[in-house]
Amino acid sequence: MFRNMRFFVFSGTSLDLREIRFFKSKVLGSGLVFGLLLLGLVFVGNMLAGDVLGIGYGQISSLSTENRLLKEHIRDLGKKLQLVQQTLEDLSERGNELRLMADMRRIDDDTRSAAVGGAAPAVTNPFLTGEASVILSESRSLIDRLSREVKLQQQSYADIQSRMEQNKSFFSHLPAIKPMAGGYNVGGFGMRLHPVLHVYRMHYGLDIINDVGTPVYASGDGVIRTAGRTQGGLGVLVEISHGYGYASLYAHLSQVHVSPGQQVKRGDLIGRCGRTGLVSGPHLHYEIRRSGVSQNPVDFFFDDIDAARYRAMLAQSGKDNAQQ
């Protein structure tokens, strides 16, 4: 109906009607321009009034400020994480020192790199681009690396603690003190002229000289394997199994104060010096074997501390601990 409508205006100069061409387009264009101007005035007024219409310009500005602050905080976090990384590296060096003290191998750089690994995969987030994506990706990579480093150090220190406990048990079982007071020949272990048979033969132990009845003590924790008289030239003897492949033997005794299967501690009285067996005078024949192979006992004496001095040191240590 309105599709074919035509609009005319009266011309005062020519006294006739003239058709208005493209009237609809002109009206629509004018309306659109007016609407845009009106909409712009509304937006400007809303911003000046503090976003009373709730269009969201204030929220966008707030989010922009928040985003900038978050970037700054992430940068600061990255710097702090780098300090944490340096601290972990210092702990790693200290851990390696403790490993050496516990008779363990160091964690070398190759082993550490294999355990800690490289960089983490890049962050894939469609809402993060540009600088924000780079900052977050670097921070995540550093955090992942630090987490693996912490786990490595935790395991290392757990291993050190376990080894220290093992060493504590091992050292208490090691035959490490002089079992009886008295003098001895440092070169007494090895080939020598037998004092009774007058022939050269291997001497598998060390002779400690003292009077009959001098107390003989266990040189380390262990279990009595043999106690009593034997058929050989060693006479009355005691043999202790210390574990860890070690055993000790005490021969030519006059008395035995232990029995097979009995557990003893370092410094416990196990017998007394004598002259039983094939001997030329009273003394203690003392042997140490490791995995069945005879060792020179002198190599195991700790500062030549005998059992009596060792027991006195233990007693003094107990008093000091009680006072603390």
C-alpha positions as CSV (number, residue, x, y, z in Angstrom):
1,M,0.0,0.0,0.0
2,F,2.8,2.4,1.0
3,R,5.3,1.0,-1.4
4,N,4.1,3.1,-4.3
5,M,3.4,6.3,-2.3
6,R,5.1,9.4,-3.5
7,F,5.7,12.7,-1.7
8,F,5.5,16.2,-3.1
9,V,6.2,19.7,-2.0
10,F,4.8,23.0,-3.3
11,S,7.3,25.3,-4.9
12,G,6.7,28.9,-4.3
13,T,8.9,30.0,-7.1
14,S,7.4,27.9,-9.9
15,L,3.9,27.7,-8.4
16,D,3.8,23.9,-9.0
17,L,4.3,20.6,-7.1
18,R,7.7,18.9,-7.0
19,E,8.3,15.3,-6.0
20,I,10.7,14.6,-3.1
21,R,13.1,11.9,-4.4
22,F,14.5,9.2,-2.1
23,F,12.3,10.5,0.7
24,K,12.4,7.3,2.7
25,S,16.2,6.9,2.5
26,K,16.6,10.5,3.7
27,V,14.3,10.0,6.6
28,L,15.9,6.8,7.7
29,G,19.4,8.3,7.4
30,S,18.4,11.3,9.3
31,G,16.9,9.1,12.0
32,L,20.0,7.0,12.2
33,V,22.3,10.0,12.6
34,F,20.0,11.4,15.3
35,G,19.9,8.1,17.1
36,L,23.7,7.7,17.2
37,L,24.1,11.3,18.5
38,L,21.5,10.6,21.1
39,L,23.2,7.3,22.1
40,G,26.6,9.0,22.3
41,L,25.1,11.7,24.6
42,V,23.6,9.0,26.8
43,F,27.0,7.2,27.1
44,V,28.9,10.4,27.9
45,G,26.4,11.4,30.5
46,N,26.4,7.9,32.0
47,M,30.2,8.0,32.4
48,L,30.1,11.5,33.9
49,A,27.4,10.4,36.3
50,G,29.4,7.4,37.5
51,D,27.8,4.7,35.4
52,V,24.3,5.1,36.9
53,L,22.8,3.0,34.1
54,G,25.2,0.1,34.9
55,I,26.5,-0.2,31.4
56,G,30.0,-1.4,32.8
57,Y,32.6,1.2,31.9
58,G,33.6,1.4,35.6
59,Q,33.9,-2.4,35.8
60,I,36.0,-2.5,32.7
61,S,38.3,0.1,34.1
62,S,38.5,-1.8,37.4
63,L,39.3,-5.0,35.7
64,S,42.0,-3.3,33.7
65,T,43.6,-2.0,36.9
66,E,43.3,-5.4,38.6
67,N,44.9,-7.1,35.6
68,R,47.9,-4.7,35.8
69,L,48.3,-5.2,39.5
70,L,48.1,-9.0,39.1
71,K,50.9,-8.8,36.5
72,E,53.0,-6.9,39.0
73,H,52.3,-9.4,41.8
74,I,53.2,-12.3,39.5
75,R,56.5,-10.6,38.6
76,D,57.3,-10.1,42.3
77,L,56.4,-13.7,43.0
78,G,58.8,-14.8,40.2
79,K,61.6,-12.8,41.9
80,K,60.8,-14.4,45.3
81,L,60.8,-17.9,43.7
82,Q,64.2,-17.2,42.2
83,L,65.4,-16.5,45.8
84,V,63.8,-19.8,46.9
85,Q,65.6,-21.5,44.0
86,Q,69.0,-20.1,45.2
87,T,68.2,-21.3,48.8
88,L,67.4,-24.8,47.5
89,E,70.7,-24.9,45.6
90,D,72.5,-24.0,48.8
91,L,70.6,-26.8,50.6
92,S,71.6,-29.1,47.8
93,E,75.3,-28.3,48.4
94,R,74.9,-28.8,52.1
95,G,73.0,-32.0,51.5
96,N,76.0,-33.3,49.4
97,E,78.3,-32.5,52.3
98,L,76.1,-34.5,54.6
99,R,76.0,-37.4,52.1
100,L,79.8,-37.5,52.1
101,M,79.8,-37.5,55.9
102,A,77.4,-40.4,55.9
103,D,79.6,-42.3,53.4
104,M,77.2,-41.7,50.5
105,R,77.8,-40.5,46.9
106,R,77.1,-36.9,46.0
107,I,74.1,-36.1,43.8
108,D,76.0,-34.8,40.7
109,D,74.6,-32.2,38.3
110,D,73.5,-34.8,35.7
111,T,71.5,-36.8,38.3
112,R,70.0,-33.7,39.7
113,S,69.0,-32.4,36.2
114,A,67.4,-35.8,35.3
115,A,65.4,-35.7,38.6
116,V,64.3,-32.0,38.4
117,G,63.7,-31.9,34.6
118,G,63.4,-29.0,32.3
119,A,60.8,-26.4,31.7
120,A,57.1,-27.2,32.1
121,P,54.8,-27.1,29.1
122,A,53.6,-23.6,28.1
123,V,50.3,-22.5,29.6
124,T,47.5,-22.9,27.0
125,N,44.6,-20.5,27.9
126,P,42.5,-18.8,25.3
127,F,41.9,-15.9,27.7
128,L,45.7,-15.2,28.2
129,T,47.7,-13.6,25.5
130,G,50.8,-11.5,25.1
131,E,52.7,-10.5,28.3
132,A,50.3,-12.1,30.7
133,S,50.7,-15.5,29.1
134,V,54.5,-15.2,29.1
135,I,54.7,-14.1,32.8
136,L,52.3,-16.9,34.0
137,S,54.1,-19.5,31.9
138,E,57.5,-18.6,33.3
139,S,56.2,-18.6,36.9
140,R,54.5,-22.0,36.5
141,S,57.6,-23.5,35.0
142,L,59.7,-22.2,37.9
143,I,57.2,-23.5,40.5
144,D,57.1,-26.9,38.9
145,R,60.9,-27.1,38.9
146,L,61.1,-26.0,42.5
147,S,58.5,-28.6,43.5
148,R,60.6,-31.4,41.9
149,E,63.8,-30.0,43.5
150,V,62.1,-30.0,46.9
151,K,61.0,-33.7,46.4
152,L,64.6,-34.6,45.4
153,Q,66.0,-32.9,48.5
154,Q,63.4,-34.5,50.8
155,Q,64.3,-37.9,49.5
156,S,68.0,-37.2,49.7
157,Y,67.7,-36.1,53.4
158,A,65.6,-39.2,54.1
159,D,68.3,-41.4,52.6
160,I,70.9,-39.6,54.7
161,Q,68.9,-40.1,57.9
162,S,68.5,-43.8,57.0
163,R,72.2,-44.2,56.3
164,M,73.1,-42.4,59.5
165,E,71.0,-44.8,61.5
166,Q,72.7,-47.7,59.7
167,N,76.1,-46.2,60.4
168,K,75.2,-45.7,64.0
169,S,74.4,-49.5,64.3
170,F,77.5,-50.4,62.2
171,F,79.9,-48.3,64.3
172,S,78.6,-49.8,67.6
173,H,79.2,-53.3,66.2
174,L,82.6,-52.5,64.8
175,P,85.5,-54.0,66.9
176,A,87.1,-50.6,67.5
177,I,88.7,-50.6,71.0
178,K,91.6,-52.2,72.6
179,P,90.1,-55.2,74.5
180,M,92.6,-55.3,77.4
181,A,95.0,-53.0,79.0
182,G,98.7,-53.8,78.3
183,G,101.5,-53.4,75.9
184,Y,101.8,-54.9,72.5
185,N,104.1,-55.0,69.5
186,V,102.8,-52.8,66.6
187,G,104.4,-55.3,64.1
188,G,103.0,-58.3,65.9
189,F,100.6,-59.1,63.0
190,G,102.0,-61.1,60.1
191,M,104.9,-63.6,59.7
192,R,107.0,-64.1,62.8
193,L,109.1,-66.6,64.7
194,H,106.9,-68.6,67.0
195,P,108.1,-68.1,70.6
196,V,107.5,-71.8,71.5
197,L,107.9,-73.7,68.3
198,H,110.8,-71.5,67.0
199,V,109.6,-71.7,63.4
200,Y,108.4,-68.9,61.2
201,R,104.6,-68.9,60.7
202,M,101.8,-66.5,60.1
203,H,100.5,-64.7,63.2
204,Y,96.9,-63.8,62.5
205,G,96.4,-61.6,65.6
206,L,98.0,-59.3,68.1
207,D,99.4,-60.2,71.5
208,I,98.6,-57.8,74.3
209,I,100.8,-58.5,77.4
210,N,99.5,-58.3,81.0
211,D,99.1,-60.4,84.1
212,V,96.8,-63.4,84.5
213,G,93.4,-62.3,85.6
214,T,93.4,-58.9,83.8
215,P,89.9,-58.2,82.6
216,V,89.2,-58.7,78.9
217,Y,86.3,-56.8,77.3
218,A,84.3,-57.0,74.1
219,S,85.6,-54.6,71.5
220,G,82.2,-54.2,69.8
221,D,78.6,-55.1,70.0
222,G,77.8,-58.6,68.9
223,V,76.7,-62.2,69.8
224,I,79.0,-64.8,71.4
225,R,79.7,-67.5,68.9
226,T,82.2,-69.6,70.9
227,A,83.2,-69.5,74.6
228,G,85.4,-72.1,76.4
229,R,88.4,-74.4,75.9
230,T,89.4,-75.5,72.4
231,Q,91.7,-78.4,71.3
232,G,94.1,-76.1,69.4
233,G,97.0,-74.0,70.7
234,L,94.7,-71.0,71.5
235,G,93.5,-72.6,74.7
236,V,90.4,-71.0,76.3
237,L,88.9,-68.5,74.0
238,V,85.8,-66.3,73.2
239,E,84.7,-65.5,69.7
240,I,82.2,-62.7,68.9
241,S,80.2,-62.3,65.7
242,H,79.7,-58.6,65.3
243,G,77.6,-58.7,62.1
244,Y,78.4,-56.7,59.0
245,G,81.0,-59.4,58.2
246,Y,83.1,-58.8,61.3
247,A,84.2,-61.2,64.0
248,S,86.7,-61.0,66.8
249,L,88.6,-63.7,68.8
250,Y,90.1,-63.5,72.3
251,A,92.4,-66.4,73.2
252,H,94.7,-67.8,76.0
253,L,92.1,-66.8,78.6
254,S,92.1,-68.0,82.2
255,Q,88.4,-67.4,82.7
256,V,85.3,-66.9,80.5
257,H,82.3,-64.9,81.7
258,V,79.9,-65.3,78.7
259,S,78.2,-68.2,77.0
260,P,77.4,-69.0,73.3
261,G,74.4,-67.1,72.0
262,Q,74.7,-64.3,74.5
263,Q,74.5,-60.7,73.3
264,V,77.2,-58.3,74.4
265,K,77.9,-54.6,74.1
266,R,81.2,-52.9,73.5
267,G,83.0,-52.7,76.9
268,D,81.2,-55.7,78.5
269,L,83.4,-58.1,80.5
270,I,83.8,-61.4,78.6
271,G,86.8,-63.1,80.3
272,R,90.2,-62.7,81.9
273,C,93.8,-62.8,80.6
274,G,95.6,-66.1,81.0
275,R,98.3,-68.5,79.7
276,T,96.2,-71.4,78.4
277,G,97.2,-73.1,75.2
278,L,100.6,-73.0,73.4
279,V,102.1,-69.8,75.0
280,S,105.4,-68.7,76.6
281,G,103.7,-66.3,79.1
282,P,100.5,-64.7,80.1
283,H,98.9,-62.5,77.3
284,L,95.8,-62.0,75.3
285,H,95.8,-63.2,71.6
286,Y,93.4,-60.9,69.8
287,E,92.2,-61.3,66.3
288,I,89.8,-59.5,63.9
289,R,88.3,-61.0,60.8
290,R,86.4,-59.3,58.1
291,S,84.4,-61.7,55.8
292,G,86.7,-64.5,57.0
293,V,89.9,-62.6,56.2
294,S,92.2,-61.8,59.1
295,Q,92.8,-58.1,59.7
296,N,95.5,-56.2,61.6
297,P,93.8,-55.3,64.9
298,V,96.1,-52.2,65.3
299,D,94.2,-50.7,62.3
300,F,91.0,-50.8,64.3
301,F,92.2,-49.3,67.6
302,F,90.6,-45.9,68.1
303,D,93.4,-43.7,69.5
304,D,94.5,-46.8,71.4
305,I,91.5,-46.5,73.8
306,D,91.2,-49.6,75.9
307,A,87.9,-50.9,77.4
308,A,88.4,-49.4,80.8
309,R,88.9,-45.9,79.4
310,Y,86.0,-46.5,77.0
311,R,83.7,-47.4,79.9
312,A,84.8,-44.3,81.8
313,M,84.1,-42.1,78.8
314,L,80.6,-43.7,78.5
315,A,79.9,-43.1,82.2
316,Q,81.0,-39.4,81.9
317,S,78.9,-39.0,78.8
318,G,75.9,-40.3,80.7
319,K,76.4,-37.9,83.5
320,D,76.7,-35.0,81.1
321,N,73.5,-35.9,79.4
322,A,71.7,-36.2,82.7
323,Q,72.9,-32.8,83.8
324,Q,71.6,-31.3,80.5
